[in-house]
């Protein structure tokens, strides 16, 4: 995936991680005429073994429904990364979200630090 451009718009530059639902990549937004290009997060969602028997049209419909809901949530809540786009390309499903620079939450959790209610 690294080096691949999706929709002639998002160039994948690094892999951030992977999990049960798919893979997450760092990308550049090629449509913005600045240098350096703004970064965004591209999530490639992959159907799991349980979903293999569901028709692609049903998966696409559910994906689009969830995309609309995530878009609405991200526009109304500051603590949810903004959703810029969601689309299907070559039978793969993608979400494009705001990139928030920082470190992984798991680093905070595993450090053994005790959190008070206000910090959470």
MARZAGU-437088 format. One record per atom (N, C-alpha, C, O): atom name; x, y, z; chain; residue number from 1. Coordinates in steps of 0.2 Angstrom, whole numbers, padded with zeros to 4 digits. Layout:
// residues N
+-------+-------+-------+-------+--------+-----+
! atome !     X !     Y !     Z ! chaine ! num !
+-------+-------+-------+-------+--------+-----+
!    CA !     X !     Y !     Z !      A ! NUM !
...
+-------+-------+-------+-------+--------+-----+
***
This chain:
// residues 120
+-------+-------+-------+-------+--------+-----+
! atome !     X !     Y !     Z ! chaine ! num !
+-------+-------+-------+-------+--------+-----+
!     N !  0004 ! -0006 !  0000 !      A !   1 !
!    CA !  0000 !  0000 !  0000 !      A !   1 !
!     C !  0004 !  0006 !  0000 !      A !   1 !
!     O !  0002 !  0011 ! -0003 !      A !   1 !
!     N !  0010 !  0006 !  0003 !      A !   2 !
!    CA !  0014 !  0012 !  0004 !      A !   2 !
!     C !  0016 !  0014 ! -0003 !      A !   2 !
!     O !  0019 !  0010 ! -0007 !      A !   2 !
!     N !  0015 !  0021 ! -0005 !      A !   3 !
!    CA !  0017 !  0023 ! -0012 !      A !   3 !
!     C !  0010 !  0023 ! -0016 !      A !   3 !
!     O !  0010 !  0027 ! -0021 !      A !   3 !
!     N !  0005 !  0020 ! -0014 !      A !   4 !
!    CA ! -0001 !  0020 ! -0018 !      A !   4 !
!     C ! -0005 !  0026 ! -0017 !      A !   4 !
!     O ! -0005 !  0029 ! -0012 !      A !   4 !
!     N ! -0008 !  0028 ! -0022 !      A !   5 !
!    CA ! -0013 !  0034 ! -0022 !      A !   5 !
!     C ! -0020 !  0032 ! -0023 !      A !   5 !
!     O ! -0022 !  0029 ! -0028 !      A !   5 !
!     N ! -0024 !  0034 ! -0018 !      A !   6 !
!    CA ! -0031 !  0032 ! -0019 !      A !   6 !
!     C ! -0035 !  0038 ! -0021 !      A !   6 !
!     O ! -0034 !  0044 ! -0019 !      A !   6 !
!     N ! -0040 !  0037 ! -0026 !      A !   7 !
!    CA ! -0044 !  0042 ! -0029 !      A !   7 !
!     C ! -0040 !  0048 ! -0032 !      A !   7 !
!     O ! -0043 !  0053 ! -0032 !      A !   7 !
!     N ! -0034 !  0047 ! -0034 !      A !   8 !
!    CA ! -0030 !  0052 ! -0036 !      A !   8 !
!     C ! -0029 !  0058 ! -0031 !      A !   8 !
!     O ! -0029 !  0063 ! -0033 !      A !   8 !
!     N ! -0030 !  0056 ! -0025 !      A !   9 !
!    CA ! -0031 !  0061 ! -0020 !      A !   9 !
!     C ! -0027 !  0060 ! -0013 !      A !   9 !
!     O ! -0024 !  0065 ! -0011 !      A !   9 !
!     N ! -0026 !  0054 ! -0011 !      A !  10 !
!    CA ! -0023 !  0052 ! -0005 !      A !  10 !
!     C ! -0017 !  0048 ! -0006 !      A !  10 !
!     O ! -0018 !  0042 ! -0008 !      A !  10 !
!     N ! -0011 !  0050 ! -0005 !      A !  11 !
!    CA ! -0005 !  0046 ! -0006 !      A !  11 !
!     C ! -0003 !  0043 !  0000 !      A !  11 !
!     O ! -0001 !  0046 !  0005 !      A !  11 !
!     N ! -0002 !  0036 !  0000 !      A !  12 !
!    CA ! -0001 !  0033 !  0007 !      A !  12 !
!     C !  0007 !  0033 !  0007 !      A !  12 !
!     O !  0011 !  0032 !  0003 !      A !  12 !
!     N !  0009 !  0036 !  0013 !      A !  13 !
!    CA !  0016 !  0037 !  0015 !      A !  13 !
!     C !  0019 !  0032 !  0020 !      A !  13 !
!     O !  0025 !  0031 !  0021 !      A !  13 !
!     N !  0015 !  0029 !  0025 !      A !  14 !
!    CA !  0017 !  0025 !  0030 !      A !  14 !
!     C !  0011 !  0021 !  0033 !      A !  14 !
!     O !  0006 !  0023 !  0033 !      A !  14 !
!     N !  0013 !  0015 !  0036 !      A !  15 !
!    CA !  0008 !  0011 !  0039 !      A !  15 !
!     C !  0009 !  0013 !  0047 !      A !  15 !
!     O !  0014 !  0013 !  0050 !      A !  15 !
!     N !  0003 !  0014 !  0049 !      A !  16 !
!    CA !  0002 !  0016 !  0056 !      A !  16 !
!     C !  0001 !  0010 !  0061 !      A !  16 !
!     O !  0003 !  0010 !  0067 !      A !  16 !
!     N ! -0003 !  0005 !  0058 !      A !  17 !
!    CA ! -0005 ! -0001 !  0062 !      A !  17 !
!     C ! -0010 ! -0005 !  0059 !      A !  17 !
!     O ! -0012 ! -0003 !  0053 !      A !  17 !
!     N ! -0012 ! -0011 !  0062 !      A !  18 !
!    CA ! -0017 ! -0015 !  0059 !      A !  18 !
!     C ! -0020 ! -0018 !  0065 !      A !  18 !
!     O ! -0017 ! -0019 !  0071 !      A !  18 !
!     N ! -0026 ! -0021 !  0064 !      A !  19 !
!    CA ! -0030 ! -0024 !  0069 !      A !  19 !
!     C ! -0035 ! -0029 !  0066 !      A !  19 !
!     O ! -0035 ! -0030 !  0060 !      A !  19 !
!     N ! -0040 ! -0030 !  0070 !      A !  20 !
!    CA ! -0045 ! -0035 !  0067 !      A !  20 !
!     C ! -0050 ! -0032 !  0062 !      A !  20 !
!     O ! -0053 ! -0036 !  0058 !      A !  20 !
!     N ! -0050 ! -0026 !  0061 !      A !  21 !
!    CA ! -0055 ! -0023 !  0056 !      A !  21 !
!     C ! -0051 ! -0021 !  0050 !      A !  21 !
!     O ! -0054 ! -0019 !  0045 !      A !  21 !
!     N ! -0044 ! -0020 !  0050 !      A !  22 !
!    CA ! -0041 ! -0018 !  0044 !      A !  22 !
!     C ! -0034 ! -0015 !  0046 !      A !  22 !
!     O ! -0031 ! -0017 !  0051 !      A !  22 !
!     N ! -0032 ! -0011 !  0041 !      A !  23 !
!    CA ! -0026 ! -0007 !  0042 !      A !  23 !
!     C ! -0026 !  0000 !  0042 !      A !  23 !
!     O ! -0031 !  0003 !  0039 !      A !  23 !
!     N ! -0022 !  0004 !  0045 !      A !  24 !
!    CA ! -0022 !  0011 !  0046 !      A !  24 !
!     C ! -0015 !  0014 !  0043 !      A !  24 !
!     O ! -0010 !  0011 !  0045 !      A !  24 !
!     N ! -0016 !  0019 !  0039 !      A !  25 !
!    CA ! -0010 !  0022 !  0035 !      A !  25 !
!     C ! -0010 !  0029 !  0036 !      A !  25 !
!     O ! -0015 !  0033 !  0037 !      A !  25 !
!     N ! -0004 !  0032 !  0036 !      A !  26 !
!    CA ! -0003 !  0039 !  0036 !      A !  26 !
!     C ! -0003 !  0041 !  0028 !      A !  26 !
!     O !  0000 !  0038 !  0024 !      A !  26 !
!     N ! -0006 !  0046 !  0026 !      A !  27 !
!    CA ! -0007 !  0048 !  0019 !      A !  27 !
!     C ! -0006 !  0056 !  0019 !      A !  27 !
!     O ! -0007 !  0060 !  0024 !      A !  27 !
!     N ! -0004 !  0058 !  0013 !      A !  28 !
!    CA ! -0004 !  0065 !  0011 !      A !  28 !
!     C ! -0010 !  0067 !  0007 !      A !  28 !
!     O ! -0012 !  0063 !  0002 !      A !  28 !
!     N ! -0013 !  0073 !  0008 !      A !  29 !
!    CA ! -0019 !  0075 !  0004 !      A !  29 !
!     C ! -0016 !  0079 ! -0002 !      A !  29 !
!     O ! -0014 !  0085 ! -0001 !      A !  29 !
!     N ! -0016 !  0076 ! -0008 !      A !  30 !
!    CA ! -0013 !  0079 ! -0014 !      A !  30 !
!     C ! -0017 !  0084 ! -0017 !      A !  30 !
!     O ! -0014 !  0088 ! -0021 !      A !  30 !
!     N ! -0023 !  0085 ! -0015 !      A !  31 !
!    CA ! -0027 !  0091 ! -0018 !      A !  31 !
!     C ! -0026 !  0097 ! -0015 !      A !  31 !
!     O ! -0028 !  0103 ! -0017 !      A !  31 !
!     N ! -0022 !  0097 ! -0009 !      A !  32 !
!    CA ! -0021 !  0104 ! -0006 !      A !  32 !
!     C ! -0014 !  0106 ! -0008 !      A !  32 !
!     O ! -0009 !  0103 ! -0008 !      A !  32 !
!     N ! -0014 !  0113 ! -0011 !      A !  33 !
!    CA ! -0008 !  0115 ! -0014 !      A !  33 !
!     C ! -0003 !  0118 ! -0010 !      A !  33 !
!     O ! -0002 !  0124 ! -0011 !      A !  33 !
!     N ! -0001 !  0115 ! -0005 !      A !  34 !
!    CA !  0004 !  0117 !  0000 !      A !  34 !
!     C !  0010 !  0112 !  0000 !      A !  34 !
!     O !  0009 !  0107 ! -0002 !      A !  34 !
!     N !  0015 !  0115 !  0003 !      A !  35 !
!    CA !  0021 !  0111 !  0004 !      A !  35 !
!     C !  0024 !  0112 !  0011 !      A !  35 !
!     O !  0026 !  0117 !  0012 !      A !  35 !
!     N !  0024 !  0107 !  0015 !      A !  36 !
!    CA !  0022 !  0100 !  0014 !      A !  36 !
!     C !  0015 !  0099 !  0014 !      A !  36 !
!     O !  0011 !  0103 !  0016 !      A !  36 !
!     N !  0013 !  0094 !  0011 !      A !  37 !
!    CA !  0006 !  0092 !  0010 !      A !  37 !
!     C !  0003 !  0090 !  0017 !      A !  37 !
!     O !  0006 !  0087 !  0021 !      A !  37 !
!     N ! -0004 !  0092 !  0018 !      A !  38 !
!    CA ! -0007 !  0090 !  0025 !      A !  38 !
!     C ! -0008 !  0083 !  0025 !      A !  38 !
!     O ! -0009 !  0079 !  0020 !      A !  38 !
!     N ! -0007 !  0080 !  0031 !      A !  39 !
!    CA ! -0007 !  0073 !  0033 !      A !  39 !
!     C ! -0015 !  0071 !  0034 !      A !  39 !
!     O ! -0018 !  0075 !  0037 !      A !  39 !
!     N ! -0016 !  0065 !  0033 !      A !  40 !
!    CA ! -0023 !  0062 !  0035 !      A !  40 !
!     C ! -0022 !  0055 !  0036 !      A !  40 !
!     O ! -0017 !  0052 !  0035 !      A !  40 !
!     N ! -0027 !  0052 !  0040 !      A !  41 !
!    CA ! -0027 !  0045 !  0041 !      A !  41 !
!     C ! -0031 !  0041 !  0036 !      A !  41 !
!     O ! -0037 !  0043 !  0036 !      A !  41 !
!     N ! -0029 !  0036 !  0033 !      A !  42 !
!    CA ! -0033 !  0032 !  0029 !      A !  42 !
!     C ! -0034 !  0025 !  0032 !      A !  42 !
!     O ! -0029 !  0022 !  0034 !      A !  42 !
!     N ! -0040 !  0023 !  0033 !      A !  43 !
!    CA ! -0041 !  0016 !  0036 !      A !  43 !
!     C ! -0044 !  0012 !  0031 !      A !  43 !
!     O ! -0049 !  0013 !  0028 !      A !  43 !
!     N ! -0041 !  0006 !  0029 !      A !  44 !
!    CA ! -0043 !  0001 !  0025 !      A !  44 !
!     C ! -0047 ! -0004 !  0029 !      A !  44 !
!     O ! -0044 ! -0008 !  0032 !      A !  44 !
!     N ! -0053 ! -0005 !  0028 !      A !  45 !
!    CA ! -0057 ! -0009 !  0031 !      A !  45 !
!     C ! -0058 ! -0016 !  0027 !      A !  45 !
!     O ! -0059 ! -0016 !  0021 !      A !  45 !
!     N ! -0057 ! -0021 !  0031 !      A !  46 !
!    CA ! -0057 ! -0028 !  0027 !      A !  46 !
!     C ! -0062 ! -0032 !  0031 !      A !  46 !
!     O ! -0062 ! -0033 !  0037 !      A !  46 !
!     N ! -0067 ! -0035 !  0027 !      A !  47 !
!    CA ! -0072 ! -0039 !  0030 !      A !  47 !
!     C ! -0068 ! -0045 !  0033 !      A !  47 !
!     O ! -0063 ! -0048 !  0030 !      A !  47 !
!     N ! -0071 ! -0048 !  0038 !      A !  48 !
!    CA ! -0068 ! -0053 !  0042 !      A !  48 !
!     C ! -0071 ! -0060 !  0039 !      A !  48 !
!     O ! -0076 ! -0060 !  0035 !      A !  48 !
!     N ! -0069 ! -0066 !  0042 !      A !  49 !
!    CA ! -0072 ! -0072 !  0040 !      A !  49 !
!     C ! -0079 ! -0073 !  0041 !      A !  49 !
!     O ! -0083 ! -0076 !  0037 !      A !  49 !
!     N ! -0082 ! -0070 !  0046 !      A !  50 !
!    CA ! -0089 ! -0070 !  0047 !      A !  50 !
!     C ! -0093 ! -0067 !  0042 !      A !  50 !
!     O ! -0099 ! -0068 !  0041 !      A !  50 !
!     N ! -0090 ! -0062 !  0039 !      A !  51 !
!    CA ! -0094 ! -0058 !  0034 !      A !  51 !
!     C ! -0093 ! -0060 !  0027 !      A !  51 !
!     O ! -0096 ! -0057 !  0022 !      A !  51 !
!     N ! -0089 ! -0065 !  0026 !      A !  52 !
!    CA ! -0088 ! -0068 !  0019 !      A !  52 !
!     C ! -0094 ! -0070 !  0015 !      A !  52 !
!     O ! -0094 ! -0069 !  0009 !      A !  52 !
!     N ! -0100 ! -0072 !  0018 !      A !  53 !
!    CA ! -0106 ! -0074 !  0015 !      A !  53 !
!     C ! -0111 ! -0068 !  0014 !      A !  53 !
!     O ! -0116 ! -0070 !  0011 !      A !  53 !
!     N ! -0109 ! -0062 !  0016 !      A !  54 !
!    CA ! -0114 ! -0057 !  0015 !      A !  54 !
!     C ! -0112 ! -0054 !  0008 !      A !  54 !
!     O ! -0107 ! -0053 !  0007 !      A !  54 !
!     N ! -0118 ! -0053 !  0005 !      A !  55 !
!    CA ! -0117 ! -0050 ! -0002 !      A !  55 !
!     C ! -0113 ! -0043 ! -0002 !      A !  55 !
!     O ! -0114 ! -0039 !  0003 !      A !  55 !
!     N ! -0109 ! -0042 ! -0007 !      A !  56 !
!    CA ! -0105 ! -0035 ! -0007 !      A !  56 !
!     C ! -0110 ! -0029 ! -0007 !      A !  56 !
!     O ! -0108 ! -0024 ! -0004 !      A !  56 !
!     N ! -0115 ! -0030 ! -0010 !      A !  57 !
!    CA ! -0120 ! -0024 ! -0010 !      A !  57 !
!     C ! -0123 ! -0022 ! -0003 !      A !  57 !
!     O ! -0123 ! -0017 ! -0001 !      A !  57 !
!     N ! -0124 ! -0028 !  0001 !      A !  58 !
!    CA ! -0126 ! -0026 !  0008 !      A !  58 !
!     C ! -0120 ! -0023 !  0012 !      A !  58 !
!     O ! -0121 ! -0019 !  0016 !      A !  58 !
!     N ! -0114 ! -0026 !  0011 !      A !  59 !
!    CA ! -0108 ! -0023 !  0015 !      A !  59 !
!     C ! -0107 ! -0016 !  0013 !      A !  59 !
!     O ! -0106 ! -0012 !  0017 !      A !  59 !
!     N ! -0108 ! -0014 !  0007 !      A !  60 !
!    CA ! -0107 ! -0007 !  0004 !      A !  60 !
!     C ! -0113 ! -0003 !  0007 !      A !  60 !
!     O ! -0111 !  0003 !  0010 !      A !  60 !
!     N ! -0119 ! -0005 !  0008 !      A !  61 !
!    CA ! -0124 ! -0001 !  0011 !      A !  61 !
!     C ! -0123 !  0000 !  0018 !      A !  61 !
!     O ! -0124 !  0006 !  0020 !      A !  61 !
!     N ! -0121 ! -0005 !  0022 !      A !  62 !
!    CA ! -0119 ! -0004 !  0029 !      A !  62 !
!     C ! -0113 !  0001 !  0030 !      A !  62 !
!     O ! -0113 !  0005 !  0034 !      A !  62 !
!     N ! -0108 !  0000 !  0026 !      A !  63 !
!    CA ! -0102 !  0004 !  0026 !      A !  63 !
!     C ! -0104 !  0012 !  0025 !      A !  63 !
!     O ! -0102 !  0016 !  0028 !      A !  63 !
!     N ! -0108 !  0013 !  0020 !      A !  64 !
!    CA ! -0111 !  0020 !  0018 !      A !  64 !
!     C ! -0115 !  0022 !  0024 !      A !  64 !
!     O ! -0114 !  0028 !  0026 !      A !  64 !
!     N ! -0119 !  0018 !  0027 !      A !  65 !
!    CA ! -0123 !  0021 !  0033 !      A !  65 !
!     C ! -0119 !  0022 !  0039 !      A !  65 !
!     O ! -0120 !  0028 !  0042 !      A !  65 !
!     N ! -0114 !  0018 !  0040 !      A !  66 !
!    CA ! -0109 !  0020 !  0046 !      A !  66 !
!     C ! -0105 !  0026 !  0044 !      A !  66 !
!     O ! -0103 !  0030 !  0048 !      A !  66 !
!     N ! -0103 !  0027 !  0038 !      A !  67 !
!    CA ! -0099 !  0033 !  0036 !      A !  67 !
!     C ! -0103 !  0039 !  0037 !      A !  67 !
!     O ! -0100 !  0044 !  0039 !      A !  67 !
!     N ! -0109 !  0039 !  0035 !      A !  68 !
!    CA ! -0114 !  0045 !  0036 !      A !  68 !
!     C ! -0114 !  0047 !  0044 !      A !  68 !
!     O ! -0114 !  0052 !  0046 !      A !  68 !
!     N ! -0115 !  0041 !  0048 !      A !  69 !
!    CA ! -0116 !  0042 !  0055 !      A !  69 !
!     C ! -0109 !  0045 !  0058 !      A !  69 !
!     O ! -0109 !  0050 !  0062 !      A !  69 !
!     N ! -0103 !  0042 !  0056 !      A !  70 !
!    CA ! -0097 !  0044 !  0058 !      A !  70 !
!     C ! -0096 !  0052 !  0056 !      A !  70 !
!     O ! -0093 !  0055 !  0060 !      A !  70 !
!     N ! -0097 !  0053 !  0050 !      A !  71 !
!    CA ! -0097 !  0060 !  0048 !      A !  71 !
!     C ! -0100 !  0065 !  0052 !      A !  71 !
!     O ! -0098 !  0070 !  0054 !      A !  71 !
!     N ! -0107 !  0063 !  0053 !      A !  72 !
!    CA ! -0111 !  0068 !  0058 !      A !  72 !
!     C ! -0108 !  0069 !  0065 !      A !  72 !
!     O ! -0107 !  0074 !  0067 !      A !  72 !
!     N ! -0106 !  0063 !  0068 !      A !  73 !
!    CA ! -0103 !  0063 !  0074 !      A !  73 !
!     C ! -0096 !  0067 !  0074 !      A !  73 !
!     O ! -0095 !  0071 !  0079 !      A !  73 !
!     N ! -0092 !  0067 !  0069 !      A !  74 !
!    CA ! -0086 !  0070 !  0069 !      A !  74 !
!     C ! -0087 !  0078 !  0068 !      A !  74 !
!     O ! -0082 !  0081 !  0070 !      A !  74 !
!     N ! -0092 !  0080 !  0065 !      A !  75 !
!    CA ! -0093 !  0087 !  0064 !      A !  75 !
!     C ! -0096 !  0090 !  0070 !      A !  75 !
!     O ! -0095 !  0096 !  0071 !      A !  75 !
!     N ! -0099 !  0086 !  0074 !      A !  76 !
!    CA ! -0102 !  0089 !  0080 !      A !  76 !
!     C ! -0098 !  0088 !  0087 !      A !  76 !
!     O ! -0100 !  0091 !  0092 !      A !  76 !
!     N ! -0093 !  0084 !  0087 !      A !  77 !
!    CA ! -0089 !  0083 !  0093 !      A !  77 !
!     C ! -0082 !  0084 !  0092 !      A !  77 !
!     O ! -0079 !  0081 !  0087 !      A !  77 !
!     N ! -0079 !  0089 !  0096 !      A !  78 !
!    CA ! -0072 !  0090 !  0095 !      A !  78 !
!     C ! -0067 !  0085 !  0097 !      A !  78 !
!     O ! -0061 !  0085 !  0094 !      A !  78 !
!     N ! -0069 !  0080 !  0100 !      A !  79 !
!    CA ! -0065 !  0074 !  0102 !      A !  79 !
!     C ! -0065 !  0068 !  0098 !      A !  79 !
!     O ! -0062 !  0063 !  0099 !      A !  79 !
!     N ! -0068 !  0069 !  0092 !      A !  80 !
!    CA ! -0068 !  0064 !  0087 !      A !  80 !
!     C ! -0065 !  0066 !  0081 !      A !  80 !
!     O ! -0067 !  0072 !  0079 !      A !  80 !
!     N ! -0060 !  0063 !  0078 !      A !  81 !
!    CA ! -0056 !  0065 !  0072 !      A !  81 !
!     C ! -0061 !  0066 !  0067 !      A !  81 !
!     O ! -0066 !  0062 !  0066 !      A !  81 !
!     N ! -0061 !  0072 !  0063 !      A !  82 !
!    CA ! -0065 !  0074 !  0058 !      A !  82 !
!     C ! -0065 !  0068 !  0052 !      A !  82 !
!     O ! -0059 !  0066 !  0050 !      A !  82 !
!     N ! -0070 !  0066 !  0049 !      A !  83 !
!    CA ! -0071 !  0062 !  0044 !      A !  83 !
!     C ! -0071 !  0066 !  0037 !      A !  83 !
!     O ! -0075 !  0070 !  0036 !      A !  83 !
!     N ! -0066 !  0065 !  0033 !      A !  84 !
!    CA ! -0065 !  0069 !  0027 !      A !  84 !
!     C ! -0069 !  0065 !  0021 !      A !  84 !
!     O ! -0072 !  0068 !  0017 !      A !  84 !
!     N ! -0068 !  0059 !  0021 !      A !  85 !
!    CA ! -0071 !  0055 !  0015 !      A !  85 !
!     C ! -0072 !  0048 !  0017 !      A !  85 !
!     O ! -0069 !  0045 !  0022 !      A !  85 !
!     N ! -0077 !  0044 !  0014 !      A !  86 !
!    CA ! -0077 !  0037 !  0014 !      A !  86 !
!     C ! -0079 !  0035 !  0008 !      A !  86 !
!     O ! -0083 !  0037 !  0004 !      A !  86 !
!     N ! -0076 !  0029 !  0005 !      A !  87 !
!    CA ! -0077 !  0027 ! -0001 !      A !  87 !
!     C ! -0075 !  0019 ! -0002 !      A !  87 !
!     O ! -0072 !  0017 !  0002 !      A !  87 !
!     N ! -0077 !  0017 ! -0008 !      A !  88 !
!    CA ! -0076 !  0010 ! -0010 !      A !  88 !
!     C ! -0072 !  0010 ! -0016 !      A !  88 !
!     O ! -0074 !  0014 ! -0021 !      A !  88 !
!     N ! -0066 !  0007 ! -0016 !      A !  89 !
!    CA ! -0062 !  0006 ! -0022 !      A !  89 !
!     C ! -0059 ! -0001 ! -0023 !      A !  89 !
!     O ! -0056 ! -0003 ! -0019 !      A !  89 !
!     N ! -0061 ! -0004 ! -0029 !      A !  90 !
!    CA ! -0058 ! -0010 ! -0030 !      A !  90 !
!     C ! -0061 ! -0015 ! -0025 !      A !  90 !
!     O ! -0057 ! -0020 ! -0023 !      A !  90 !
!     N ! -0067 ! -0015 ! -0023 !      A !  91 !
!    CA ! -0070 ! -0019 ! -0018 !      A !  91 !
!     C ! -0066 ! -0019 ! -0011 !      A !  91 !
!     O ! -0067 ! -0024 ! -0007 !      A !  91 !
!     N ! -0063 ! -0013 ! -0009 !      A !  92 !
!    CA ! -0060 ! -0012 ! -0003 !      A !  92 !
!     C ! -0063 ! -0005 !  0000 !      A !  92 !
!     O ! -0065 ! -0001 ! -0004 !      A !  92 !
!     N ! -0064 ! -0005 !  0006 !      A !  93 !
!    CA ! -0068 !  0001 !  0009 !      A !  93 !
!     C ! -0063 !  0005 !  0013 !      A !  93 !
!     O ! -0059 !  0002 !  0017 !      A !  93 !
!     N ! -0064 !  0012 !  0012 !      A !  94 !
!    CA ! -0059 !  0016 !  0015 !      A !  94 !
!     C ! -0062 !  0022 !  0019 !      A !  94 !
!     O ! -0068 !  0024 !  0017 !      A !  94 !
!     N ! -0059 !  0024 !  0025 !      A !  95 !
!    CA ! -0061 !  0030 !  0028 !      A !  95 !
!     C ! -0055 !  0034 !  0028 !      A !  95 !
!     O ! -0050 !  0032 !  0030 !      A !  95 !
!     N ! -0056 !  0041 !  0027 !      A !  96 !
!    CA ! -0051 !  0046 !  0028 !      A !  96 !
!     C ! -0053 !  0051 !  0033 !      A !  96 !
!     O ! -0058 !  0054 !  0033 !      A !  96 !
!     N ! -0048 !  0051 !  0038 !      A !  97 !
!    CA ! -0050 !  0055 !  0044 !      A !  97 !
!     C ! -0044 !  0060 !  0045 !      A !  97 !
!     O ! -0038 !  0059 !  0043 !      A !  97 !
!     N ! -0046 !  0065 !  0049 !      A !  98 !
!    CA ! -0041 !  0070 !  0052 !      A !  98 !
!     C ! -0035 !  0066 !  0055 !      A !  98 !
!     O ! -0036 !  0062 !  0059 !      A !  98 !
!     N ! -0029 !  0068 !  0054 !      A !  99 !
!    CA ! -0023 !  0066 !  0057 !      A !  99 !
!     C ! -0021 !  0070 !  0063 !      A !  99 !
!     O ! -0021 !  0076 !  0063 !      A !  99 !
!     N ! -0021 !  0067 !  0069 !      A ! 100 !
!    CA ! -0019 !  0071 !  0075 !      A ! 100 !
!     C ! -0013 !  0068 !  0077 !      A ! 100 !
!     O ! -0012 !  0062 !  0079 !      A ! 100 !
!     N ! -0008 !  0072 !  0077 !      A ! 101 !
!    CA ! -0001 !  0070 !  0079 !      A ! 101 !
!     C ! -0001 !  0069 !  0086 !      A ! 101 !
!     O ! -0003 !  0073 !  0090 !      A ! 101 !
!     N !  0003 !  0064 !  0088 !      A ! 102 !
!    CA !  0004 !  0062 !  0095 !      A ! 102 !
!     C !  0006 !  0055 !  0096 !      A ! 102 !
!     O !  0009 !  0052 !  0091 !      A ! 102 !
!     N !  0005 !  0052 !  0102 !      A ! 103 !
!    CA !  0007 !  0045 !  0102 !      A ! 103 !
!     C !  0001 !  0041 !  0104 !      A ! 103 !
!     O ! -0004 !  0043 !  0105 !      A ! 103 !
!     N !  0002 !  0034 !  0103 !      A ! 104 !
!    CA ! -0003 !  0029 !  0104 !      A ! 104 !
!     C ! -0006 !  0029 !  0111 !      A ! 104 !
!     O ! -0002 !  0030 !  0116 !      A ! 104 !
!     N ! -0012 !  0029 !  0112 !      A ! 105 !
!    CA ! -0015 !  0029 !  0119 !      A ! 105 !
!     C ! -0013 !  0023 !  0123 !      A ! 105 !
!     O ! -0012 !  0023 !  0129 !      A ! 105 !
!     N ! -0011 !  0017 !  0120 !      A ! 106 !
!    CA ! -0008 !  0011 !  0123 !      A ! 106 !
!     C ! -0002 !  0013 !  0127 !      A ! 106 !
!     O !  0000 !  0010 !  0132 !      A ! 106 !
!     N !  0002 !  0018 !  0125 !      A ! 107 !
!    CA !  0008 !  0020 !  0128 !      A ! 107 !
!     C !  0006 !  0023 !  0135 !      A ! 107 !
!     O !  0010 !  0022 !  0140 !      A ! 107 !
!     N !  0001 !  0027 !  0135 !      A ! 108 !
!    CA ! -0001 !  0030 !  0142 !      A ! 108 !
!     C ! -0004 !  0024 !  0146 !      A ! 108 !
!     O ! -0003 !  0024 !  0152 !      A ! 108 !
!     N ! -0008 !  0020 !  0144 !      A ! 109 !
!    CA ! -0011 !  0015 !  0148 !      A ! 109 !
!     C ! -0006 !  0010 !  0151 !      A ! 109 !
!     O ! -0006 !  0008 !  0157 !      A ! 109 !
!     N ! -0001 !  0008 !  0147 !      A ! 110 !
!    CA !  0004 !  0003 !  0149 !      A ! 110 !
!     C !  0009 !  0006 !  0153 !      A ! 110 !
!     O !  0013 !  0002 !  0157 !      A ! 110 !
!     N !  0010 !  0012 !  0154 !      A ! 111 !
!    CA !  0015 !  0015 !  0158 !      A ! 111 !
!     C !  0014 !  0015 !  0165 !      A ! 111 !
!     O !  0018 !  0016 !  0169 !      A ! 111 !
!     N !  0008 !  0012 !  0167 !      A ! 112 !
!    CA !  0006 !  0011 !  0174 !      A ! 112 !
!     C !  0004 !  0018 !  0178 !      A ! 112 !
!     O !  0003 !  0018 !  0184 !      A ! 112 !
!     N !  0003 !  0023 !  0174 !      A ! 113 !
!    CA !  0002 !  0030 !  0177 !      A ! 113 !
!     C ! -0006 !  0029 !  0179 !      A ! 113 !
!     O ! -0010 !  0026 !  0176 !      A ! 113 !
!     N ! -0007 !  0032 !  0185 !      A ! 114 !
!    CA ! -0013 !  0032 !  0188 !      A ! 114 !
!     C ! -0017 !  0039 !  0186 !      A ! 114 !
!     O ! -0014 !  0044 !  0187 !      A ! 114 !
!     N ! -0023 !  0038 !  0183 !      A ! 115 !
!    CA ! -0026 !  0044 !  0181 !      A ! 115 !
!     C ! -0032 !  0046 !  0186 !      A ! 115 !
!     O ! -0035 !  0042 !  0189 !      A ! 115 !
!     N ! -0033 !  0053 !  0186 !      A ! 116 !
!    CA ! -0038 !  0055 !  0190 !      A ! 116 !
!     C ! -0044 !  0056 !  0185 !      A ! 116 !
!     O ! -0043 !  0057 !  0179 !      A ! 116 !
!     N ! -0050 !  0058 !  0188 !      A ! 117 !
!    CA ! -0056 !  0059 !  0184 !      A ! 117 !
!     C ! -0055 !  0064 !  0179 !      A ! 117 !
!     O ! -0058 !  0064 !  0173 !      A ! 117 !
!     N ! -0052 !  0070 !  0181 !      A ! 118 !
!    CA ! -0051 !  0076 !  0177 !      A ! 118 !
!     C ! -0047 !  0074 !  0171 !      A ! 118 !
!     O ! -0048 !  0077 !  0166 !      A ! 118 !
!     N ! -0042 !  0070 !  0172 !      A ! 119 !
!    CA ! -0037 !  0069 !  0167 !      A ! 119 !
!     C ! -0040 !  0065 !  0161 !      A ! 119 !
!     O ! -0038 !  0065 !  0155 !      A ! 119 !
!     N ! -0045 !  0061 !  0163 !      A ! 120 !
!    CA ! -0048 !  0056 !  0158 !      A ! 120 !
!     C ! -0053 !  0060 !  0154 !      A ! 120 !
!     O ! -0056 !  0057 !  0150 !      A ! 120 !
+-------+-------+-------+-------+--------+-----+
***
